[in-house]
């Protein structure tokens, strides 16, 4: 079919060939171009659009790498068929890092029935106190003591938040002023970028290695930018790397030397320590005078409970400032979800759910390793909700595009990457698939999407 395609290129500062590829992808997505449609010869399209032939040639080559075109010598360039059909019920979503939901879902009905009979449920219909309900604070201290070697943690150091994202927002709000520089790992939580854009912070990437943030990278970023605040992920997202205790002490030493405030986000810490695993001291236990600590149940038990905690540094007016910041955005922490969560922590249900999630995720990590082989960086932990595929920036975008066309959604390649940090790759979230069979199908798609990259490596 048609060889008369003549797109309108979007405005922008990106290279022209990339905008041409984007126009092609858009026309395929909207149905303006169908699989098998023939595109104009490169010289003809260049003439129509007023472009150089080399620009169109590069765009066609890039589109072929992304799985959009099939270019055949002597025949021309055609809109490619899908790698495989998208599942009838929609694509498999591997974009969000979640725990498997079976363990928590199986216990939800009983938890709701129990909550309905709980006389304290009526209290949860009102606004929470400034720091949160006392039960939620006590449950948080108990949970975090189990995960970490942090026996000194008292409920009075905590305030409850509706998940870790809100806790990070409050921590940033009390630690940094709008317009200030904030240090983050070169590959970091995508929500940090969203918050920085909303709250007006300049993000400074710091170097990483197999244990996450390096002390040299932290020191260099601080000296060159003048930043006073660093956001740190000891149990790392997106790379699933784990900071050893020796490294944690080195990071604390640098923070004290340069007088940095640390925001420690250990949302994934339940997969690295406690409940049968060795416990690693958090930065907040090693440097309680300068560390704001964030955790929640979102990645370990269930995200819908929306119960998270922010532990404040010792001394100073941190509590008053944090209460004011939280009140400005939420009028307190969670209510009914918090009631279920603190009951689950108190009676051991949360620990049981975590244990079941660990077993399921360990099996899923093994599935991913078998399917993807050396393309996947195996997590430091045996069980983890996501894995990391180190890839060059452009190749990561290509793989994501090919996988999406085959019915598997991956975290956008640029989502967790801080510009200028020298990191690139794809995060593959294992908990989002409803079952192992669905995950196995998704992994086969990702493996096929990776194949062109592997072929180029072998050449």
C-alpha positions in Angstrom: 0.0 0.0 0.0 0.8 3.7 0.1 4.2 5.3 -0.7 2.8 8.8 -0.3 3.5 9.3 3.3 4.4 12.9 4.0 4.4 13.7 7.8 4.3 17.0 9.5 7.4 17.1 11.8 6.8 18.4 15.4 8.6 21.4 16.6 11.4 20.9 19.1 15.1 21.0 19.8 15.7 17.3 19.3 17.5 16.2 16.1 15.4 16.2 13.0 15.9 12.5 12.4 14.5 11.8 15.9 11.4 13.9 15.2 10.9 12.1 11.9 11.0 8.7 13.8 8.6 10.2 16.3 6.1 11.2 13.6 6.4 7.7 12.1 5.7 6.1 15.5 2.7 8.3 16.0 1.2 7.6 12.6 1.6 3.8 13.3 0.0 4.2 16.7 -3.0 6.1 15.4 -3.5 3.8 12.4 -2.5 6.3 9.7 0.1 3.7 8.8 -0.6 0.0 9.0 1.7 -3.0 9.1 2.9 -3.7 5.5 2.5 -0.2 4.3 5.4 0.9 2.1 7.1 4.1 2.9 8.5 6.5 0.2 12.1 6.0 -1.0 14.4 8.0 1.2 15.3 10.5 -1.6 11.7 11.1 -2.4 10.7 11.8 1.2 13.8 14.0 1.7 12.6 16.1 -1.3 9.0 16.4 0.0 10.1 17.5 3.5 13.0 19.7 2.4 15.5 17.5 4.3 18.9 16.1 3.5 18.9 12.5 2.2 21.3 11.5 5.0 18.8 12.7 7.6 16.0 10.5 6.2 18.4 7.6 5.8 19.3 7.9 9.5 15.7 8.1 10.6 14.8 5.0 8.6 17.7 3.1 10.1 16.7 4.2 13.6 13.1 3.2 13.0 14.2 -0.2 11.9 16.3 -0.6 15.1 13.2 0.3 17.1 11.2 -2.3 15.3 9.0 0.2 13.5 10.2 -0.6 9.9 11.4 -3.5 7.9 13.9 -2.3 5.3 14.5 -4.8 2.5 17.2 -4.2 -0.1 15.8 -3.9 -3.6 12.2 -3.7 -2.3 11.9 -0.7 0.0 10.9 0.1 3.5 7.7 -1.2 5.1 5.9 -0.7 8.3 6.8 -3.7 10.4 4.5 -6.3 11.8 4.3 -6.6 15.5 6.9 -8.9 17.2 3.9 -10.7 18.7 0.3 -9.9 19.3 -0.7 -7.7 22.3 -2.6 -9.9 24.8 -6.4 -9.7 24.3 -6.8 -8.1 27.8 -4.2 -5.4 27.1 -0.4 -5.1 27.5 1.5 -6.7 30.4 2.5 -3.8 32.6 6.0 -4.0 34.0 6.4 -0.3 34.5 5.7 -0.1 38.2 7.7 -1.7 40.9 5.1 -3.6 43.0 5.1 -6.6 45.3 3.0 -9.5 44.1 -0.5 -8.9 45.2 -1.7 -12.5 45.8 -0.6 -12.7 49.5 -2.2 -9.4 50.5 -5.3 -9.8 48.4 -6.0 -13.2 50.0 -6.2 -11.6 53.5 -8.1 -8.4 52.5 -11.6 -9.6 53.1 -10.8 -10.7 56.6 -9.0 -7.5 57.3 -11.9 -5.4 56.1 -14.4 -7.4 58.2 -12.2 -7.0 61.3 -11.8 -3.3 60.7 -15.6 -2.9 60.4 -15.9 -4.4 63.9 -13.0 -2.4 65.4 -14.3 0.3 67.8 -11.2 2.4 66.8 -12.3 2.6 63.2 -14.7 5.4 64.0 -11.7 7.5 65.1 -10.2 7.0 61.7 -13.0 9.0 60.1 -11.6 12.1 61.6 -8.4 13.9 60.8 -5.3 12.3 62.2 -3.2 14.1 64.9 -0.2 16.1 63.5 2.3 13.2 63.7 -0.3 10.5 62.9 -2.3 8.1 65.0 -0.3 6.7 68.0 -0.9 3.1 66.9 0.6 3.8 63.4 3.7 5.4 64.9 4.2 2.4 67.3 3.6 0.0 64.4 6.2 1.9 62.3 8.8 1.8 65.0 8.3 -1.9 65.6 8.4 -2.7 61.8 11.5 -0.6 61.2 13.3 -2.1 64.2 12.7 -5.6 62.7 14.2 -4.6 59.3 17.1 -2.6 60.5 19.6 -2.6 63.4 18.0 0.5 64.8 16.9 -0.4 68.3 17.2 3.2 69.4 14.3 4.3 67.2 11.3 5.6 69.2 7.8 6.4 67.9 8.3 10.0 68.9 10.9 10.4 66.1 8.3 9.4 63.5 5.4 11.0 61.7 3.1 9.0 59.4 2.6 9.9 55.7 0.4 8.6 52.9 3.2 6.5 51.4 6.9 7.2 50.7 6.3 9.7 48.0 4.6 12.1 50.4 7.3 11.4 53.0 10.0 12.4 50.5 8.1 15.5 49.6 7.9 16.5 53.3 11.6 15.7 53.8 12.6 17.8 50.8 10.4 20.6 51.9 12.0 20.9 55.4 15.6 20.2 54.2 16.0 22.3 51.1 14.8 25.7 49.9 13.3 26.2 46.4 16.0 26.7 43.8 18.6 24.8 45.8 20.7 22.0 44.4 19.8 18.5 45.7 22.1 15.5 45.1 20.7 12.2 43.9 22.3 9.0 42.5 22.9 9.1 38.8 20.0 6.5 38.5 17.4 7.3 41.1 13.7 7.2 42.0 11.7 8.8 39.2 9.5 10.5 41.7 12.5 12.5 42.9 12.6 14.1 39.4 8.9 14.8 39.6 9.1 16.4 43.0 12.2 18.5 42.0 10.3 19.9 39.0 7.3 20.7 41.2 9.2 22.2 44.1 11.9 24.0 42.2 15.1 22.0 43.0 18.1 21.5 40.8 19.1 17.8 40.8 22.8 17.0 40.8 23.8 13.4 39.7 26.4 11.6 41.9 28.5 8.6 40.8 27.5 5.0 41.5 29.1 1.5 41.5 27.9 -2.0 42.3 26.9 -0.8 45.8 25.0 2.3 44.7 26.2 5.8 45.7 29.9 6.1 46.0 31.5 8.4 48.7 33.7 9.9 46.0 30.7 10.6 43.8 28.9 12.2 46.8 31.8 14.4 47.7 32.4 15.5 44.1 28.8 16.4 43.5 28.6 18.4 46.8 31.8 20.3 46.2 31.0 21.2 42.6 27.4 22.2 43.2 27.4 23.6 46.7 24.4 21.3 47.6 23.6 20.9 51.2 21.1 18.0 50.8 21.6 14.5 49.3 18.8 11.9 48.6 20.2 8.4 49.0 18.7 5.0 48.3 20.8 2.3 50.2 18.5 -0.4 48.8 18.6 1.0 45.3 15.9 1.9 42.8 16.2 1.3 39.9 19.3 -0.8 39.9 18.5 -3.2 42.8 22.0 -2.7 44.2 22.6 -2.9 48.0 24.9 -0.6 50.0 27.1 -2.6 52.4 27.4 -1.4 56.0 31.0 -0.4 55.3 29.8 1.8 52.4 27.1 3.3 54.6 29.7 4.4 57.1 31.8 6.0 54.4 28.7 7.9 53.1 28.1 9.2 56.7 31.7 10.2 57.0 31.5 12.3 53.8 28.2 13.8 55.0 29.7 14.9 58.3 32.8 16.2 56.6 30.8 18.4 54.2 27.9 19.0 56.6 25.3 17.5 54.3 21.7 16.7 55.3 20.8 13.2 54.1 17.3 12.0 53.0 17.5 8.3 53.2 14.8 6.5 51.3 14.8 2.8 52.2 11.4 1.8 50.8 12.9 -1.5 49.6 14.8 -2.2 52.8 12.5 -5.1 53.8 14.1 -7.2 51.0 17.6 -6.6 52.3 17.4 -7.1 56.0 15.4 -8.3 59.0 12.7 -11.1 59.3 15.3 -13.8 58.9 17.9 -11.8 56.9 20.9 -10.0 58.4 20.0 -6.4 59.5 21.9 -3.5 58.0 22.1 -0.3 60.0 20.4 2.6 58.2 22.2 5.9 57.7 19.7 7.4 60.1 21.0 5.2 62.9 24.7 6.0 62.0 24.1 9.7 61.6 20.9 10.5 63.6 21.7 14.2 63.8 21.5 14.8 60.0 19.4 12.1 58.4 15.7 12.2 57.5 14.6 8.6 57.0 11.7 7.4 54.7 10.0 4.0 54.6 6.6 2.5 53.8 4.8 -0.7 53.2 4.2 0.0 49.5 6.9 -2.3 48.1 6.9 -5.0 50.8 3.3 -5.6 51.7 0.8 -3.7 49.6 0.9 -0.2 48.0 -2.8 0.5 48.6 -2.4 0.7 52.4 -0.7 4.0 51.9 1.1 3.9 55.2 4.6 5.4 55.3 6.8 7.0 57.9 9.3 9.8 58.1 11.8 9.6 60.9 13.2 13.0 61.8 16.8 13.9 62.9 17.5 14.3 66.6 17.4 17.8 68.0 16.5 21.1 66.4 13.0 22.2 65.3 12.6 19.4 62.7 9.3 18.2 64.2 7.6 21.6 64.0 8.7 22.2 60.5 7.7 18.7 59.3 4.3 19.0 60.9 3.8 22.3 59.1 4.9 20.8 55.8 2.7 17.7 56.1 -0.3 19.8 57.2 0.2 22.0 54.2 -0.2 19.2 51.7 -2.3 16.5 53.4 -3.7 17.5 56.9 -2.1 14.4 58.3 -1.3 10.8 57.3 -3.5 7.8 56.3 -6.6 6.8 58.2 -8.5 3.5 57.4 -5.6 2.0 55.4 -3.3 2.7 58.3 -5.7 0.9 60.7 -5.4 -2.3 58.6 -1.7 -1.9 58.2 -0.9 -1.5 61.9 -3.2 -4.5 62.8 -1.3 -6.6 60.3 2.1 -5.5 61.8 0.9 -6.2 65.3 -0.5 -9.7 64.6 2.3 -10.8 62.3 0.2 -10.8 59.1 2.5 -8.2 57.5 5.5 -10.3 58.2 3.8 -13.3 56.7 2.8 -11.4 53.6 6.4 -10.2 53.2 7.7 -13.7 53.5 5.3 -14.9 50.8 6.2 -12.0 48.6 9.9 -12.8 49.0 9.4 -16.4 48.0 7.4 -15.3 44.9 9.9 -12.6 43.9 12.8 -15.0 44.3 11.2 -17.3 41.8 10.5 -14.4 39.5 14.1 -13.1 39.7 15.2 -16.6 38.7 12.8 -16.6 35.8 14.2 -13.3 34.6 17.8 -14.5 35.0 17.0 -17.6 33.0 15.2 -15.7 30.2 17.6 -12.7 29.9 21.0 -14.2 30.9 23.9 -11.8 31.0 21.7 -8.9 29.7 20.3 -8.7 33.3 22.2 -7.4 36.3 21.3 -9.8 39.0 20.1 -8.0 42.2 22.2 -8.2 45.3 19.2 -9.6 47.1 17.8 -13.0 46.2 14.3 -11.6 46.0 13.4 -8.1 44.7 10.5 -6.5 42.9 12.6 -5.3 39.9 15.8 -6.0 38.0 18.1 -3.8 36.0 19.2 -4.1 32.4 22.3 -2.0 31.8 22.0 -0.6 28.3 23.3 2.4 26.3 20.8 5.2 26.3 19.7 4.9 22.7 19.5 1.1 22.9 17.4 1.3 26.1 14.9 3.4 24.2 14.9 1.0 21.3 14.3 -2.1 23.5 11.5 -0.3 25.3 9.9 0.6 22.0 10.1 -2.9 20.6 8.7 -4.4 23.8 5.8 -2.1 23.8 4.9 -2.9 20.2 4.9 -6.6 21.3 2.5 -5.9 24.2 4.9 -5.4 27.2 5.2 -2.0 28.9 8.5 -1.2 30.6 9.5 1.8 32.7 10.5 4.6 30.3 14.3 4.5 29.9 14.8 8.1 30.9 12.4 8.0 33.9 14.9 7.2 36.6 18.0 8.8 35.0 19.4 12.1 36.2 20.8 13.9 33.2 24.6 14.1 33.1 25.2 11.2 35.5 26.5 8.7 32.9 23.9 5.9 33.8 21.5 4.3 31.4 19.4 1.2 31.2 16.0 -0.3 31.7 14.2 -1.2 34.9 12.1 -4.4 34.6 9.4 -4.7 37.3 8.7 -8.3 38.1 5.8 -7.9 40.5 3.4 -6.2 38.1 2.6 -9.4 36.1 -0.4 -11.1 37.6 1.3 -14.5 37.6 4.5 -16.3 36.6 3.0 -17.4 33.3 2.3 -13.9 32.3 5.7 -12.8 33.5 7.3 -15.6 31.4 5.5 -14.4 28.3 6.6 -10.8 29.0 10.2 -11.9 29.6 10.2 -13.7 26.2 9.1 -10.5 24.6 11.9 -8.6 26.3 14.4 -11.2 25.3 13.4 -10.9 21.7 13.5 -7.1 22.0 17.0 -7.3 23.3 18.1 -9.6 20.4 19.1 -6.9 17.9 21.4 -5.3 20.6 23.0 -8.7 21.3 23.5 -9.2 17.5 25.3 -5.9 17.2 27.5 -6.8 20.1 28.6 -10.0 18.4 29.5 -8.3 15.1 
